[in-house]
């Protein structure tokens, strides 16, 4: 894009050696990843080697509510980008963007950090509840029990995107060891402890209790939300023009 090249060449020519910039922009409608990637790559080619796209309010389903910001610093010409690209489940399918928690700035304002953490915690809370329902049905099926909710797994597969289902299972697995230890601790001195494990009623947390657990172990859950479950979720979607041509 010649216009983008001229833009960043002009910015580079007037920028101080240690200058940093932040530019809010609006990607093409229906082609968010392609637009964000094109702007980021043009900035890197224009001398801003650490340019990244930060997506604020990434969890909002409404596109106008999302805030797109290009952040970049002037490189000295000898620097090269060695860091791997960041990935955030809340930003997907825009794999060219990252969330505010994945920035380089060590002093992210408290209000911004708390807001971003709250966004991630709410997504994690909803997915963990789905993951626990899915796991309960899986365990019941493996033990040959006739569960009353025999269609829960299929219902979750229909309601959730495949990426959401994979994340739900991974988030539940991240909390499962602690939940199992808590259950064993509560059951060890009770008559239920003498029964087979399959007969012991699992500890059921209320939504408020689960929210407290999510907030207490948010850093562990962020690792899950910031790691793609498989490589296919890191691949950029095709540009809108290519997708439309394929449909024709």
C-alpha positions in Angstrom: 0.0 0.0 0.0 1.9 3.1 -1.2 -0.2 5.5 1.0 0.7 3.6 4.1 4.4 3.5 3.1 4.4 7.3 2.7 2.6 7.7 6.0 5.2 5.8 8.0 8.1 7.1 6.0 7.0 10.7 6.9 6.5 9.8 10.6 9.9 8.2 10.7 11.5 11.3 9.2 10.1 13.6 11.9 10.2 11.3 14.9 12.8 11.6 17.7 15.2 8.6 18.2 13.2 7.2 21.1 9.8 8.3 20.0 6.7 6.1 20.4 3.3 6.5 18.8 -0.2 5.3 19.4 -2.7 5.6 16.6 -6.4 4.7 16.7 -7.7 3.3 13.5 -10.7 1.5 12.0 -10.1 -1.6 9.9 -12.2 -2.4 6.9 -15.7 -3.6 7.7 -15.8 -7.4 7.6 -12.0 -7.6 7.1 -10.6 -6.7 10.5 -7.6 -9.1 10.6 -6.5 -8.2 7.1 -6.7 -4.4 7.8 -4.9 -4.7 11.1 -2.2 -6.9 9.7 -1.7 -4.5 6.7 -1.3 -1.5 8.9 1.0 -3.3 11.4 3.2 -4.7 8.6 3.5 -1.3 6.9 4.6 0.3 10.2 7.3 -2.4 10.7 8.5 -1.9 7.1 8.6 1.8 7.7 11.1 1.6 10.5 8.8 0.9 13.5 10.1 -2.7 14.1 8.1 -3.3 17.3 4.7 -2.2 15.9 1.7 -4.1 17.3 -2.0 -3.8 17.1 -3.8 -3.6 20.5 -7.5 -4.4 20.6 -9.4 -2.9 23.5 -12.8 -4.2 24.4 -12.0 -7.4 22.4 -14.8 -9.4 23.9 -17.5 -7.1 22.6 -19.6 -8.8 19.9 -20.3 -5.4 18.4 -17.6 -4.2 16.0 -18.1 -0.5 16.6 -17.5 -1.0 20.4 -14.0 -2.4 19.8 -11.1 0.1 19.9 -8.2 -0.6 17.5 -4.8 1.0 18.4 -1.5 0.7 16.6 1.4 1.2 19.1 5.0 1.4 17.9 8.4 2.8 18.6 11.2 4.1 16.4 13.9 1.5 15.9 17.6 2.3 15.5 18.0 0.2 12.4 20.1 -2.5 14.2 17.1 -3.9 16.0 15.3 -7.0 14.7 12.0 -8.5 16.0 12.8 -11.7 17.8 9.7 -11.9 20.0 7.0 -14.4 18.9 3.7 -13.0 18.0 1.1 -12.8 20.8 -2.2 -14.6 20.7 -5.4 -13.8 22.7 -8.6 -15.8 22.7 -10.6 -12.6 23.2 -9.1 -11.0 20.1 -9.7 -14.0 17.8 -10.4 -14.2 14.9 -8.1 -11.2 14.6 -4.9 -13.0 15.2 -2.9 -9.9 14.2 -4.0 -8.1 17.3 -3.2 -8.6 21.0 -5.0 -7.5 24.2 -3.9 -4.8 26.5 -2.5 -7.3 29.0 0.1 -8.5 26.5 1.8 -5.2 26.0 5.4 -4.4 26.7 4.6 -1.4 28.9 5.5 -2.4 32.5 3.3 0.4 33.9 -0.1 -0.2 32.4 -2.5 2.2 34.1 -4.3 0.4 36.9 -7.8 1.2 35.6 -6.8 -0.3 32.2 -5.3 -3.4 33.7 -8.3 -4.0 36.0 -10.7 -3.5 33.1 -8.8 -5.9 30.9 -8.5 -8.5 33.7 -12.2 -8.2 34.3 -13.0 -8.9 30.6 -10.8 -12.0 30.7 -12.3 -13.2 34.0 -15.8 -12.9 32.7 -15.0 -14.9 29.5 -13.1 -17.5 31.6 -16.0 -17.8 34.1 -18.5 -18.6 31.3 -16.3 -21.1 29.6 -15.3 -22.9 32.8 -18.9 -23.5 33.6 -19.4 -25.0 30.1 -16.2 -27.1 30.5 -17.3 -28.5 33.8 -20.7 -29.6 32.4 -18.9 -31.2 29.4 -16.4 -33.0 31.7 -19.2 -34.3 34.0 -20.9 -35.9 31.0 -17.6 -37.3 29.7 -16.9 -38.9 33.1 -20.4 -40.3 33.4 -20.2 -41.9 30.0 -16.8 -43.4 30.7 -18.1 -45.0 33.9 -21.2 -46.3 32.1 -23.6 -44.3 34.2 -26.9 -43.3 32.8 -26.8 -39.5 33.2 -30.0 -37.5 33.1 -28.4 -34.9 30.8 -27.3 -37.3 28.0 -27.5 -34.5 25.4 -25.4 -31.9 27.2 -22.2 -32.6 25.2 -24.0 -32.3 21.9 -25.8 -29.2 23.1 -22.5 -27.6 24.0 -21.0 -28.5 20.7 -23.9 -26.8 19.0 -23.9 -23.7 21.2 -20.1 -23.1 21.3 -17.7 -22.4 18.6 -15.0 -25.1 18.3 -12.4 -22.8 19.7 -14.6 -21.9 22.7 -15.2 -25.6 23.4 -11.5 -26.3 23.3 -10.8 -23.4 25.6 -13.7 -24.4 28.0 -12.1 -27.9 28.4 -8.6 -26.4 28.9 -9.8 -23.8 31.4 -11.7 -26.5 33.4 -8.6 -28.7 33.3 -6.5 -25.8 34.7 -8.8 -25.6 37.8 -9.6 -29.3 38.1 -6.6 -30.4 40.2 -7.4 -27.8 42.9 -11.1 -28.8 42.9 -10.2 -32.4 43.3 -7.9 -31.7 46.2 -10.6 -29.6 47.9 -13.1 -32.4 47.3 -10.8 -35.1 48.8 -10.1 -32.9 51.8 -13.8 -32.4 52.5 -14.6 -36.1 52.0 -11.7 -37.7 53.9 -13.3 -37.6 57.3 -16.9 -38.2 56.2 -18.8 -41.5 55.7 -18.7 -40.8 52.0 -15.0 -41.3 52.0 -15.5 -45.0 52.4 -17.6 -45.2 49.2 -16.1 -45.7 45.8 -15.0 -42.5 44.2 -17.7 -42.7 41.6 -20.3 -42.7 44.4 -19.1 -39.5 46.1 -21.1 -36.5 45.2 -18.8 -33.9 43.5 -18.3 -30.5 45.2 -20.5 -28.0 43.3 -19.4 -24.4 43.5 -22.0 -21.6 43.2 -21.4 -19.0 40.6 -20.2 -16.6 43.2 -17.7 -19.2 44.6 -16.5 -20.0 41.1 -16.0 -16.3 40.4 -13.9 -16.0 43.5 -11.8 -19.0 42.4 -11.4 -17.4 38.9 -10.2 -14.1 40.4 -7.8 -15.8 42.7 -6.2 -17.9 40.0 -6.6 -15.5 37.1 -2.9 -15.5 36.2 -3.1 -19.3 35.5 -6.2 -18.8 33.5 -4.6 -16.0 31.5 -2.0 -18.4 30.3 -4.7 -20.6 28.9 -6.5 -17.7 27.2 -3.2 -16.4 25.8 -2.2 -19.8 24.3 -3.8 -21.1 21.2 -5.2 -24.7 21.8 -3.9 -25.7 18.4 -2.0 -24.2 15.5 -5.1 -23.7 13.3 -6.3 -20.9 15.6 -3.2 -18.9 14.9 -3.7 -18.9 11.2 -5.0 -15.6 9.8 -8.4 -15.7 8.0 -8.3 -15.1 4.3 -9.0 -11.5 3.2 -12.6 -10.8 2.5 -12.0 -10.5 -1.3 -10.5 -14.0 -1.4 -13.3 -15.5 0.8 -15.9 -13.9 -1.4 -14.2 -15.2 -4.6 -14.1 -18.7 -3.1 -17.8 -18.6 -2.3 -18.6 -17.6 -5.9 
